[in-house]
Amino acid sequence: MSRLNGKVAVVTGGNSGIGLATAIRFAAEGAQVVIVGRRQEALDKALQLIGPDAIAIRGDISNLDDLERIFTQVKATKGRVDVLFANAGLGDFQPIGSITEESFDRTFGINVKGTLFTVQKALPLMSAGSSVILTGSTTGTMGTPAFSVYSATKAAVRNFARSWALDLKGTGIRVNVLSPGPISTPGLDLALSGTGQKEAIIDDMTAQLPLSRIGKPEEVAAAALFLASDESSFMTGSEMFVDGGFAQV
């Protein structure tokens, strides 16, 4: 039996990388999938991979007017949200001394503000048994050179889950964090390309991984499916790592 049969699942950042792989997996498990992203062309391509029953809504999660429009449309077309994968995020490699205000504001605006208000706008459409999944990162628990701003946003996301699990006590709504390690995604590729040391950084990360390889988006999607499904019904406020042991040893 499909693990998400009949459930409505909203995936932000669902047009590429981990979000797209998860949207595809959710749809394969019977979910009615709604993806959110900023680029219409990428959304259109993603829909071709997810399947004919999925819908896409263009919007910027750091913009509260966009979020209001997004969830108004979700309510009108689906009526509820059973699974919310608040996955959209980004980051720049900038060491202390070179961090720009623009990068700081953009990273915190999407990763922290955007995540917070995505969840807050979705809550009125959620009920007992619903699952909120936040995308964290191994960087939230370990030091990472030239990535302090991104890392700080993910530490904030981790605490969101702890605090919101208490705020939502008695509602039956669960909130957990899914924290990937190094995963081969367009987002990672873009961030590393700006350093001029992409291959060296990937080689260094791979050398530190007990599994000696970079992860795949589909491997994170499998963990997201578990957190979305009733199989994780006794989990809230938790953090699940899919990191090849990167932050564990």
Secondary structure in CASP SS format (residue, H / E / C, confidence):
PFRMAT SS
TARGET T0000
AUTHOR 0000-0000-0000
METHOD secondary structure of the structure
MODEL  1
M C 1.00
S C 1.00
R C 1.00
L C 1.00
N C 1.00
G C 1.00
K C 1.00
V E 1.00
A E 1.00
V E 1.00
V E 1.00
T E 1.00
G C 1.00
G C 1.00
N C 1.00
S C 1.00
G H 1.00
I H 1.00
G H 1.00
L H 1.00
A H 1.00
T H 1.00
A H 1.00
I H 1.00
R H 1.00
F H 1.00
A H 1.00
A H 1.00
E C 1.00
G C 1.00
A C 1.00
Q E 1.00
V E 1.00
V E 1.00
I E 1.00
V E 1.00
G E 1.00
R C 1.00
R C 1.00
Q H 1.00
E H 1.00
A H 1.00
L H 1.00
D H 1.00
K H 1.00
A H 1.00
L H 1.00
Q H 1.00
L H 1.00
I H 1.00
G C 1.00
P C 1.00
D C 1.00
A C 1.00
I E 1.00
A E 1.00
I E 1.00
R E 1.00
G C 1.00
D C 1.00
I C 1.00
S C 1.00
N C 1.00
L H 1.00
D H 1.00
D H 1.00
L H 1.00
E H 1.00
R H 1.00
I H 1.00
F H 1.00
T H 1.00
Q H 1.00
V H 1.00
K H 1.00
A H 1.00
T H 1.00
K C 1.00
G C 1.00
R C 1.00
V C 1.00
D C 1.00
V E 1.00
L E 1.00
F E 1.00
A E 1.00
N C 1.00
A C 1.00
G C 1.00
L C 1.00
G C 1.00
D C 1.00
F C 1.00
Q C 1.00
P C 1.00
I C 1.00
G C 1.00
S C 1.00
I C 1.00
T C 1.00
E H 1.00
E H 1.00
S H 1.00
F H 1.00
D H 1.00
R H 1.00
T H 1.00
F H 1.00
G H 1.00
I H 1.00
N H 1.00
V H 1.00
K H 1.00
G H 1.00
T H 1.00
L H 1.00
F H 1.00
T H 1.00
V H 1.00
Q H 1.00
K H 1.00
A H 1.00
L H 1.00
P H 1.00
L H 1.00
M C 1.00
S C 1.00
A C 1.00
G C 1.00
S C 1.00
S E 1.00
V E 1.00
I E 1.00
L E 1.00
T E 1.00
G C 1.00
S C 1.00
T H 1.00
T H 1.00
G H 1.00
T C 1.00
M C 1.00
G C 1.00
T C 1.00
P C 1.00
A C 1.00
F C 1.00
S H 1.00
V H 1.00
Y H 1.00
S H 1.00
A H 1.00
T H 1.00
K H 1.00
A H 1.00
A H 1.00
V H 1.00
R H 1.00
N H 1.00
F H 1.00
A H 1.00
R H 1.00
S H 1.00
W H 1.00
A H 1.00
L H 1.00
D H 1.00
L C 1.00
K C 1.00
G C 1.00
T C 1.00
G C 1.00
I C 1.00
R E 1.00
V E 1.00
N E 1.00
V E 1.00
L E 1.00
S E 1.00
P E 1.00
G C 1.00
P C 1.00
I E 1.00
S C 1.00
T C 1.00
P H 1.00
G H 1.00
L H 1.00
D H 1.00
L H 1.00
A H 1.00
L H 1.00
S H 1.00
G C 1.00
T C 1.00
G C 1.00
Q C 1.00
K H 1.00
E H 1.00
A H 1.00
I H 1.00
I H 1.00
D H 1.00
D H 1.00
M H 1.00
T H 1.00
A H 1.00
Q H 1.00
L C 1.00
P C 1.00
L C 1.00
S C 1.00
R C 1.00
I C 1.00
G E 1.00
K C 1.00
P H 1.00
E H 1.00
E H 1.00
V H 1.00
A H 1.00
A H 1.00
A H 1.00
A H 1.00
L H 1.00
F H 1.00
L H 1.00
A H 1.00
S C 1.00
D H 1.00
E H 1.00
S H 1.00
S C 1.00
F C 1.00
M C 1.00
T C 1.00
G C 1.00
S C 1.00
E E 1.00
M E 1.00
F E 1.00
V E 1.00
D C 1.00
G C 1.00
G C 1.00
F C 1.00
A C 1.00
Q C 1.00
V C 1.00
END
